[in-house]
């Protein structure tokens, strides 16, 4: 787990958590909020993440590490469902 973040908690589900895990997690963008913030589907619910480092859009699949999107790995044009 990352130093300074709680191990486990109501936002953590299973072995991998987009908030405090050391692994990047693939999630789907459901909607965009204020500048550089997206609401994503984690498979266990919705969470908000920063998309300041990537050009993400609704329907894209992004890799998230410590609540920061680090890559766009798929989108509607690549076969992901919006």
N, C-alpha and C positions, 0 to 999 in steps of 0.2 A: 504494500500500500504506500501511497505517497505520504511523505512526512507532513504533519500538521493537519491532515484530514482524518476524520473519524473512520475507523475500520467498521464497516457495516453501518446500517441505519435504514431508515424507511425508504431512502432513494436507492438502496442497493438491492439487487435481485440476482440470485444465483451466484456463480463464481466470478462473473465479470460485471463491472459497474462502470458506466461512462463518466462518473464523477471522480472516483478514487482508484480506478484500476491502473495498472502499469501496461495494459494492453489496449490497442486501438480497437474500437467496436464499430461495426457497420450498422448504420441506422438510416431510416428514410425520412426525408424532409416532408412534413405535413403542411406547414404554413410558415410564412415569414412574419416576423413581428417588427419591432422598431429596428432601426439601422443595425445591421450585422448580427442579428439574433434570429434563430430559427426554432420552431417547435418540431421535435422529431419523434418518430415512433421507435421505441427501443425494443419492441416485441413484448414488453412487460408493462407498457404504459407510455405516457408522453413526458418528455423533458425538454427544457430549453438549453440550447447550446450556442456558443459564439461561432459565427461563420466569417469572422473578420479576415481570416487568412486564405479563404477560398471563394470562388464564384459559384455559389450553390443556388439552386432554385427549387421550387416545389416539385416533388417527385424524384429528386436526385437521391442517390444513395451516397452517403458520406462516411468517412472514417473519423471517429471522434476519440480523442484522448484528453482526459482531464477536462471535460466539458468544452473542448476547443476542436472544431472541425479542422482536420489536417490534410484532407484530400477528398476530391469528388471521384468516386469510383464507378458510378453508373447513373443513368438518368432515363427519362422517358424514351429518348431516341435510342438508347442502348437496351431497351427491353424491360426496364423497371416499370411497374404499374404506378401511376400517379395516385 
